[in-house]
Each structure stands twice: as structure tokens, then as C-alpha cells.
Amino acid sequence: MNSTQEYYLKCGQNNSEKLKKLGFKKYKHFYYRVIDHTVQSFCFYAAHGYRDIRFDIIPLCHTYMSKDIDGTMWGYFFESNDIDNVLYQEPISNVCYWVDKVSDCLANHILPGFEIASTTENGYFLKRFIKENCPAKNHYDKNIFEDYMWYFQLGKYREGMELLYANLEEWKTQHDLSQEYERISYENLLVPINQWCDKSDDEIKKAILENEKKNLSLLGYRI
């Protein structure tokens, strides 16, 4: 067994009972649970010299759902000194050191944050707060593109459509559509607009329910 495999194994063993009590399902080194109409997920991460946790909160109706979600919010709950403590600072063979560090991070930062997000609305507000106040906030647009799925999940259909159109128009002002790569990117941005913006409110509601049902089945929940 190499150090990465041992790290995953010991992290799982070290937190198994706690996560089971909290209702987390396990898939390899990924963990997730459904709370209201959201999916709370995290994974123990080991790659490129890093040993940390990657985590996320996403709407249950999300079009692209998977059991192996790396997450996008690692490091965002922590001050810079705390981040350094959960990243690779010790010999990679020191597995127990990293298991303890990452387990403390899970218990003291990530799980309490998830507990705050006990409703869909709170899950959305927490995600917005983290992304707008994290150390890497300058890497994110003022309007998080993913927000449109949150708006649809919360029943704010008009707001979701308006955000899609606004993001598309903003993108067009910053890119040259005469370039082939940019045209392909533009066509990709049109996908959610074509998928959602020609629907009535009733059709959107029906599509959301269908997505939720499909995702619950994928995640192993009885419908």
C-alpha cells in the first residue's frame, strides 16, 4: 500500500463513525449527503504533494451530478495560516500527521459550515458568503455563473434566466468571437440558455423535479 492509499484509508477509518451518524454516504474517498434540496459533499484529497479536503455545496437539481465531486471550496473557510497547516508541509510518508490535520480541519471547519446550511436557502447563502470572502475571491466573477441553478432550485426562475443572459452579454464584451476557440466557448455558454430559457415556469419546475429524481437515484437515495 502506497502513502496515498494509506492516507485515504486512515482518513476514512478515523472519521467513519462520525460521518455515518451525520448521514454521509461514501463512494471511494468521496462523501456526500442530501440536505433539503442541496448536496453537501467533500473528499479527502491527495495529489501533487497536497493533503487536504475539497468540499462543496450544490443544488440537488444541478444538471451535472456525480458521486465523485472534488469540490471547489477547499481552503475558503480558513485563514492563510490555517490553510498552510492542511497543505503539504511535512514528508509525504508522515501519513498519521496528515490524517490528524485533515480530520481536525473536517471537524472544526467544514462540518460546522455544513450544519449552518440546513436549508436550501441557507446552503446558497453560505456558498455565496464563502466565495465572496475567501482568500481567492479575486479569481471569481462577481456573479457566480453557477447561481442560475440555485435560482431555479429556489423557484426564482426569472432571476435565473436574467443571470444567464447577463453573463453571456458580459462574456461577449471580453472575448473575440472571430476566434474559433472563442466561438466554441460561446456555443457552450448557450447550452444552459437553450436548455432553460425557452421554458415556461411550469416546464422549469417539472425539469427541476426530474433532475432531482435522477440525481437522488444516482446518489443512491430511494425515491
Backbone hydrogen bonds, N-H to C=O, Kabsch-Sander energy under -0.5 kcal/mol:
donor,donor_aa,acceptor,acceptor_aa,energy
6,E,2,N,-2.4
7,Y,3,S,-2.3
8,Y,4,T,-2.3
9,L,5,Q,-2.4
10,K,6,E,-2.8
11,C,7,Y,-2.4
12,G,8,Y,-2.1
13,Q,9,L,-2.4
14,N,10,K,-2.7
15,N,11,C,-1.2
16,S,12,G,-0.8
16,S,13,Q,-0.5
19,L,15,N,-2.3
20,K,16,S,-2.2
21,K,17,E,-2.1
22,L,18,K,-1.4
23,G,20,K,-1.2
24,F,19,L,-2.6
25,K,32,Y,-3.4
27,Y,30,F,-2.8
30,F,27,Y,-2.4
31,Y,42,F,-2.8
32,Y,25,K,-1.9
33,R,40,Q,-1.8
35,I,33,R,-0.6
35,I,38,T,-2.1
38,T,35,I,-1.8
39,V,58,I,-3.0
40,Q,33,R,-2.7
40,Q,38,T,-0.5
41,S,39,V,-0.5
41,S,56,D,-2.5
42,F,31,Y,-2.3
43,C,54,R,-2.3
44,F,29,H,-1.6
45,Y,52,D,-3.1
47,A,50,Y,-1.0
50,Y,47,A,-2.4
52,D,45,Y,-1.6
54,R,43,C,-2.2
56,D,41,S,-2.5
58,I,39,V,-2.2
60,L,37,H,-2.6
62,H,59,P,-1.8
65,M,63,T,-0.7
69,I,67,K,-0.6
70,D,68,D,-0.7
72,T,55,F,-0.8
73,M,55,F,-2.2
76,Y,73,M,-1.7
78,F,75,G,-0.8
82,D,79,E,-0.6
83,I,79,E,-2.1
84,D,80,S,-2.2
85,N,81,N,-1.2
86,V,82,D,-1.0
86,V,83,I,-1.1
87,L,83,I,-0.9
87,L,84,D,-0.5
89,Q,87,L,-0.8
94,N,91,P,-2.3
95,V,93,S,-2.3
98,W,94,N,-1.4
99,V,95,V,-2.5
100,D,96,C,-2.3
101,K,97,Y,-2.1
102,V,98,W,-2.8
103,S,99,V,-2.3
104,D,100,D,-2.2
105,C,101,K,-2.0
106,L,102,V,-2.4
107,A,103,S,-2.4
108,N,104,D,-2.7
109,H,105,C,-1.9
110,I,105,C,-1.5
111,L,106,L,-2.6
113,G,109,H,-1.3
114,F,110,I,-2.3
115,E,111,L,-2.2
116,I,112,P,-1.4
117,A,113,G,-1.1
118,S,116,I,-1.7
123,G,119,T,-2.4
124,Y,120,T,-2.1
125,F,121,E,-2.4
126,L,122,N,-2.6
127,K,123,G,-2.0
128,R,124,Y,-2.4
129,F,125,F,-2.5
130,I,126,L,-2.7
131,K,127,K,-2.5
132,E,128,R,-2.2
133,N,129,F,-1.1
133,N,130,I,-0.6
134,C,130,I,-1.0
137,K,134,C,-1.8
139,H,136,A,-2.3
140,Y,137,K,-1.7
144,I,142,K,-0.7
147,D,144,I,-2.2
148,Y,145,F,-1.3
149,M,146,E,-1.6
150,W,146,E,-1.0
151,Y,147,D,-2.8
152,F,148,Y,-2.2
153,Q,149,M,-2.3
154,L,150,W,-2.2
155,G,152,F,-1.3
156,K,151,Y,-3.1
157,Y,155,G,-1.2
160,G,156,K,-1.9
161,M,157,Y,-2.2
162,E,158,R,-2.6
163,L,159,E,-2.1
164,L,160,G,-1.9
165,Y,161,M,-2.3
166,A,162,E,-2.6
167,N,163,L,-2.7
168,L,164,L,-1.8
169,E,165,Y,-2.3
170,E,166,A,-2.4
171,W,167,N,-2.3
172,K,168,L,-2.1
173,T,169,E,-1.2
174,Q,170,E,-0.6
174,Q,171,W,-1.4
175,H,171,W,-0.5
175,H,172,K,-0.6
177,L,175,H,-0.8
179,Q,176,D,-1.7
183,R,179,Q,-2.1
184,I,180,E,-2.1
185,S,181,Y,-2.1
186,Y,182,E,-2.4
187,E,183,R,-2.3
188,N,184,I,-2.0
189,L,185,S,-1.9
190,L,186,Y,-1.3
191,V,187,E,-0.6
191,V,188,N,-0.9
193,I,189,L,-0.6
194,N,190,L,-3.0
195,Q,191,V,-2.0
196,W,192,P,-2.2
197,C,193,I,-2.2
199,K,196,W,-1.5
204,I,200,S,-2.4
205,K,201,D,-2.6
206,K,202,D,-2.2
207,A,203,E,-2.3
208,I,204,I,-2.6
209,L,205,K,-2.1
210,E,206,K,-2.1
211,N,207,A,-2.4
212,E,208,I,-2.7
213,K,209,L,-2.3
214,K,210,E,-2.4
215,N,211,N,-2.7
216,L,212,E,-2.7
217,S,213,K,-1.9
218,L,214,K,-2.1
219,L,215,N,-2.4
220,G,217,S,-1.0
221,Y,216,L,-3.2
